[in-house]
Amino acid sequence: MRNVTLLWGLRSPCNLGCRYCYFGTIEEHRLLPVTAVGALSHLSRNDLSAEQILAFAATMADSPVLRVFLAGGEPLIWPPIMDVIAVLKDAGVQVVVCTNGIPLNRADTVNALLKLGVDGVSVSLDSTDPAYNDAWRPARNGRDGWQQVVDGVRALLTARAAAASAWPKVGLYSVITRRNLPDITAVPALAAELGCDYAVPQPIALATDHALHGELALTGEHEADLTERLATLYGARLPVQLPPASYPARVSAAVTAPTGLVKRCFGGNTLFFVEPDGSVWDCPSSLRIAATPPERRRGIVGADAGSLFAPTGCAADCALFSTDCVNMWPLMDFTRVLTSSVSTP
């Protein structure tokens, strides 16, 4: 049975310099190179080659892998990306591309995504306010930003309509901090206006020692505001899919009680995380990665997906609940997104 979801951080480089990126920033890593196991960096010199990635992707035909989210870095600026997508689709795997949206302004990129039958495209946009978005998600070329993201989304949706296709499903993901709480409702409304299929406001996940934690992290003092805005969003019945009805309560739990137990966690059972160097983890949680003993560390080089992601029979309880966990629930609910365009939270 195919029931495994992979979140695959395919490449490290990115054309944006988001200040709260989970890869960290180039500026900080130039001064303090990343050496910790499982830590990510846009300056990584250990990304796998296209040959290694394609070899592993080809093993997914006889595997439990149902769906792969191709993330980064920015996957659509890597020239072999379409070859990887083609191999995955030939293996019968659903493919969702997670992008900052700027590469969608290239007609050849959009046409290739449509031709290959990509199932979904998730675009990161953190605000309806261009100035706010571009201040926190600056482009490295100093020119691209909010407008190019929105233009890219429009280009993809226009091409999809011209092809008379329902796929790929297209959605907006927004990182919610204490400074852009109104975007909980504003970005999904923009998604509906553009003609997108889904929208996900996700709470920012920052370690307590992160330089921006005190400025951006959500805490119990924001819980009432979060709850009210999420209730407004779900009550608006916008014509876009939202995360499942349990999602607001999970967000609330993450900001009021950021540690705790996840019953029958899907991490390591039906969800796995692959890093650009090929390392495989049960999930993207920094807490879970840090707690993984050396003997349980694995990688995709020389491995096949059939044995690497073999069913474990049941999910274990995990005592390492964090905001990272909350942001995985929309991924695990993605079948609903792919089979409907009407919001039914």
TORVOFI-529303 format. One record per residue (C-alpha): residue in three letters; z, y, x. Coordinates in steps of 0.1 Angstrom, whole numbers, plus 5000, padded with zeros to 4 digits. Layout:
BEGIN
resn / pz / py / px
ala / Z / Y / X
...
This chain:
BEGIN
resn / pz / py / px
met / 5000 / 5000 / 5000
arg / 4991 / 5035 / 5013
asn / 5021 / 5057 / 5008
val / 5027 / 5074 / 5042
thr / 5023 / 5111 / 5048
leu / 5017 / 5125 / 5083
leu / 5024 / 5161 / 5093
trp / 5003 / 5163 / 5124
gly / 5007 / 5193 / 5147
leu / 4972 / 5187 / 5162
arg / 4970 / 5215 / 5187
ser / 4993 / 5240 / 5204
pro / 4971 / 5272 / 5207
cys / 4969 / 5297 / 5179
asn / 4951 / 5330 / 5173
leu / 4982 / 5346 / 5158
gly / 5015 / 5354 / 5174
cys / 5039 / 5349 / 5144
arg / 5073 / 5361 / 5155
tyr / 5092 / 5333 / 5137
cys / 5067 / 5304 / 5144
tyr / 5083 / 5270 / 5149
phe / 5063 / 5267 / 5181
gly / 5082 / 5297 / 5195
thr / 5063 / 5326 / 5210
ile / 5041 / 5328 / 5241
glu / 5061 / 5358 / 5253
glu / 5095 / 5340 / 5253
his / 5080 / 5308 / 5268
arg / 5063 / 5326 / 5296
leu / 5098 / 5336 / 5307
leu / 5116 / 5304 / 5298
pro / 5092 / 5274 / 5297
val / 5100 / 5248 / 5272
thr / 5114 / 5216 / 5286
ala / 5135 / 5200 / 5258
val / 5123 / 5168 / 5243
gly / 5104 / 5174 / 5211
ala / 5103 / 5212 / 5216
leu / 5070 / 5229 / 5208
ser / 5052 / 5256 / 5226
his / 5018 / 5274 / 5223
leu / 5017 / 5272 / 5261
ser / 5018 / 5234 / 5261
arg / 4998 / 5217 / 5288
asn / 5003 / 5183 / 5273
asp / 4981 / 5184 / 5242
leu / 4962 / 5151 / 5238
ser / 4925 / 5151 / 5245
ala / 4899 / 5148 / 5217
glu / 4891 / 5112 / 5228
gln / 4928 / 5102 / 5225
ile / 4931 / 5118 / 5191
leu / 4899 / 5103 / 5177
ala / 4908 / 5069 / 5190
phe / 4941 / 5070 / 5171
ala / 4925 / 5085 / 5140
ala / 4901 / 5056 / 5138
thr / 4930 / 5032 / 5135
met / 4941 / 5046 / 5101
ala / 4916 / 5026 / 5081
asp / 4939 / 4996 / 5080
ser / 4972 / 5015 / 5078
pro / 4997 / 5027 / 5052
val / 4987 / 5063 / 5059
leu / 4976 / 5080 / 5026
arg / 4975 / 5116 / 5036
val / 4974 / 5137 / 5067
phe / 4983 / 5174 / 5069
leu / 4965 / 5188 / 5100
ala / 4985 / 5217 / 5113
gly / 4991 / 5234 / 5146
gly / 4990 / 5259 / 5162
glu / 4957 / 5267 / 5144
pro / 4936 / 5236 / 5139
leu / 4904 / 5253 / 5129
ile / 4899 / 5271 / 5162
trp / 4897 / 5237 / 5180
pro / 4860 / 5227 / 5184
pro / 4865 / 5189 / 5178
ile / 4885 / 5195 / 5146
met / 4856 / 5185 / 5123
asp / 4851 / 5153 / 5142
val / 4887 / 5144 / 5136
ile / 4884 / 5152 / 5099
ala / 4853 / 5131 / 5097
val / 4870 / 5101 / 5113
leu / 4900 / 5104 / 5090
lys / 4879 / 5107 / 5059
asp / 4858 / 5077 / 5069
ala / 4891 / 5058 / 5072
gly / 4899 / 5066 / 5036
val / 4926 / 5091 / 5044
gln / 4932 / 5123 / 5024
val / 4931 / 5154 / 5046
val / 4948 / 5187 / 5040
val / 4942 / 5214 / 5066
cys / 4970 / 5239 / 5072
thr / 4955 / 5272 / 5085
asn / 4962 / 5308 / 5089
gly / 4930 / 5315 / 5070
ile / 4912 / 5337 / 5095
pro / 4887 / 5309 / 5106
leu / 4876 / 5306 / 5070
asn / 4856 / 5338 / 5075
arg / 4831 / 5316 / 5094
ala / 4805 / 5302 / 5070
asp / 4799 / 5271 / 5093
thr / 4837 / 5263 / 5091
val / 4838 / 5266 / 5053
asn / 4806 / 5246 / 5048
ala / 4819 / 5218 / 5071
leu / 4851 / 5216 / 5052
leu / 4832 / 5212 / 5020
lys / 4807 / 5188 / 5034
leu / 4834 / 5165 / 5048
gly / 4852 / 5164 / 5015
val / 4885 / 5179 / 5027
asp / 4911 / 5174 / 5000
gly / 4932 / 5205 / 5005
val / 4934 / 5238 / 5025
ser / 4969 / 5254 / 5027
val / 4967 / 5290 / 5039
ser / 4997 / 5309 / 5053
leu / 5002 / 5344 / 5039
asp / 5037 / 5358 / 5039
ser / 5034 / 5388 / 5017
thr / 5012 / 5408 / 4994
asp / 5021 / 5438 / 5016
pro / 4995 / 5438 / 5044
ala / 5018 / 5459 / 5067
tyr / 5047 / 5435 / 5063
asn / 5025 / 5404 / 5068
asp / 5008 / 5417 / 5099
ala / 5040 / 5430 / 5115
trp / 5054 / 5395 / 5114
arg / 5022 / 5376 / 5119
pro / 5002 / 5397 / 5144
ala / 4968 / 5386 / 5155
arg / 4963 / 5382 / 5193
asn / 4930 / 5401 / 5191
gly / 4948 / 5431 / 5176
arg / 4923 / 5433 / 5147
asp / 4926 / 5404 / 5123
gly / 4953 / 5402 / 5097
trp / 4961 / 5402 / 5060
gln / 4927 / 5413 / 5049
gln / 4909 / 5387 / 5069
val / 4932 / 5360 / 5055
val / 4925 / 5370 / 5019
asp / 4887 / 5373 / 5027
gly / 4888 / 5338 / 5042
val / 4904 / 5324 / 5010
arg / 4878 / 5341 / 4989
ala / 4850 / 5328 / 5010
leu / 4863 / 5292 / 5007
leu / 4868 / 5295 / 4969
thr / 4833 / 5311 / 4965
ala / 4817 / 5283 / 4985
arg / 4836 / 5257 / 4965
ala / 4824 / 5272 / 4932
ala / 4788 / 5274 / 4945
ala / 4791 / 5237 / 4953
ala / 4804 / 5230 / 4917
ser / 4833 / 5211 / 4933
ala / 4870 / 5209 / 4924
trp / 4878 / 5203 / 4961
pro / 4893 / 5212 / 4984
lys / 4923 / 5224 / 4965
val / 4933 / 5257 / 4980
gly / 4968 / 5272 / 4981
leu / 4990 / 5299 / 4997
tyr / 5022 / 5292 / 5016
ser / 5046 / 5320 / 5023
val / 5076 / 5321 / 5046
ile / 5105 / 5337 / 5027
thr / 5131 / 5357 / 5046
arg / 5158 / 5381 / 5035
arg / 5133 / 5409 / 5040
asn / 5105 / 5397 / 5017
leu / 5123 / 5382 / 4987
pro / 5100 / 5399 / 4962
asp / 5071 / 5378 / 4976
ile / 5087 / 5347 / 4960
thr / 5069 / 5359 / 4929
ala / 5043 / 5382 / 4943
val / 5024 / 5358 / 4966
pro / 5020 / 5331 / 4938
ala / 5007 / 5358 / 4915
leu / 4982 / 5368 / 4942
ala / 4972 / 5331 / 4945
ala / 4966 / 5330 / 4908
glu / 4945 / 5362 / 4909
leu / 4924 / 5348 / 4937
gly / 4918 / 5315 / 4919
cys / 4939 / 5293 / 4941
asp / 4953 / 5260 / 4929
tyr / 4988 / 5261 / 4943
ala / 5015 / 5283 / 4959
val / 5046 / 5274 / 4979
pro / 5073 / 5300 / 4988
gln / 5093 / 5283 / 5015
pro / 5126 / 5295 / 5030
ile / 5125 / 5304 / 5066
ala / 5140 / 5277 / 5089
leu / 5157 / 5293 / 5120
ala / 5183 / 5278 / 5143
thr / 5215 / 5298 / 5144
asp / 5209 / 5307 / 5180
his / 5173 / 5320 / 5173
ala / 5169 / 5357 / 5182
leu / 5158 / 5365 / 5146
his / 5184 / 5345 / 5127
gly / 5207 / 5374 / 5120
glu / 5178 / 5396 / 5108
leu / 5158 / 5371 / 5087
ala / 5177 / 5339 / 5078
leu / 5187 / 5333 / 5042
thr / 5224 / 5327 / 5036
gly / 5248 / 5322 / 5006
glu / 5248 / 5360 / 5000
his / 5211 / 5357 / 4991
glu / 5215 / 5327 / 4968
ala / 5218 / 5346 / 4935
asp / 5187 / 5367 / 4943
leu / 5168 / 5336 / 4953
thr / 5178 / 5317 / 4922
glu / 5168 / 5346 / 4899
arg / 5134 / 5351 / 4916
leu / 5126 / 5314 / 4916
ala / 5136 / 5312 / 4879
thr / 5112 / 5342 / 4872
leu / 5084 / 5325 / 4891
tyr / 5088 / 5292 / 4873
gly / 5091 / 5309 / 4840
ala / 5059 / 5329 / 4845
arg / 5037 / 5298 / 4840
leu / 5011 / 5310 / 4864
pro / 4979 / 5289 / 4865
val / 4988 / 5275 / 4899
gln / 5008 / 5244 / 4909
leu / 5043 / 5251 / 4922
pro / 5067 / 5227 / 4940
pro / 5085 / 5203 / 4917
ala / 5112 / 5214 / 4893
ser / 5139 / 5202 / 4917
tyr / 5127 / 5226 / 4944
pro / 5147 / 5257 / 4935
ala / 5179 / 5238 / 4936
arg / 5170 / 5224 / 4970
val / 5163 / 5259 / 4983
ser / 5197 / 5270 / 4969
ala / 5215 / 5241 / 4986
ala / 5198 / 5249 / 5019
val / 5210 / 5285 / 5020
thr / 5245 / 5279 / 5006
ala / 5253 / 5245 / 5023
pro / 5229 / 5242 / 5052
thr / 5243 / 5208 / 5063
gly / 5249 / 5177 / 5043
leu / 5235 / 5143 / 5032
val / 5200 / 5135 / 5020
lys / 5201 / 5103 / 4999
arg / 5173 / 5079 / 5006
cys / 5154 / 5103 / 5029
phe / 5117 / 5098 / 5032
gly / 5117 / 5108 / 5069
gly / 5108 / 5077 / 5090
asn / 5098 / 5058 / 5059
thr / 5070 / 5075 / 5041
leu / 5069 / 5107 / 5062
phe / 5063 / 5111 / 5099
phe / 5057 / 5140 / 5122
val / 5032 / 5139 / 5151
glu / 5033 / 5166 / 5178
pro / 5003 / 5178 / 5199
asp / 5013 / 5157 / 5228
gly / 5012 / 5126 / 5206
ser / 5050 / 5122 / 5202
val / 5060 / 5106 / 5168
trp / 5092 / 5116 / 5150
asp / 5106 / 5106 / 5117
cys / 5102 / 5142 / 5104
pro / 5099 / 5177 / 5118
ser / 5136 / 5184 / 5116
ser / 5149 / 5197 / 5149
leu / 5182 / 5181 / 5141
arg / 5166 / 5147 / 5135
ile / 5145 / 5150 / 5167
ala / 5175 / 5159 / 5188
ala / 5194 / 5129 / 5173
thr / 5166 / 5104 / 5181
pro / 5177 / 5081 / 5210
pro / 5153 / 5076 / 5239
glu / 5146 / 5040 / 5229
arg / 5133 / 5051 / 5195
arg / 5108 / 5077 / 5209
arg / 5072 / 5067 / 5202
gly / 5037 / 5081 / 5206
ile / 5002 / 5076 / 5193
val / 4984 / 5070 / 5226
gly / 4974 / 5034 / 5228
ala / 4990 / 5027 / 5194
asp / 4975 / 5019 / 5160
ala / 4986 / 5035 / 5128
gly / 4989 / 5001 / 5110
ser / 5018 / 4991 / 5132
leu / 5032 / 5025 / 5141
phe / 5038 / 5034 / 5104
ala / 5045 / 5000 / 5090
pro / 5067 / 5001 / 5059
thr / 5104 / 4999 / 5065
gly / 5113 / 4986 / 5031
cys / 5137 / 5013 / 5021
ala / 5147 / 5048 / 5030
ala / 5180 / 5055 / 5047
asp / 5205 / 5082 / 5039
cys / 5203 / 5111 / 5064
ala / 5233 / 5133 / 5072
leu / 5212 / 5159 / 5089
phe / 5201 / 5180 / 5059
ser / 5186 / 5214 / 5068
thr / 5161 / 5240 / 5057
asp / 5135 / 5219 / 5075
cys / 5141 / 5192 / 5049
val / 5135 / 5215 / 5020
asn / 5101 / 5224 / 5033
met / 5090 / 5188 / 5033
trp / 5095 / 5182 / 4996
pro / 5063 / 5201 / 4986
leu / 5043 / 5179 / 5011
met / 5057 / 5148 / 4995
asp / 5047 / 5160 / 4961
phe / 5011 / 5168 / 4970
thr / 4995 / 5141 / 4948
arg / 5003 / 5163 / 4918
val / 4985 / 5192 / 4935
leu / 4954 / 5172 / 4941
thr / 4952 / 5159 / 4906
ser / 4958 / 5191 / 4886
ser / 4952 / 5228 / 4887
val / 4976 / 5238 / 4860
ser / 5012 / 5247 / 4869
thr / 5036 / 5221 / 4855
pro / 5068 / 5226 / 4875
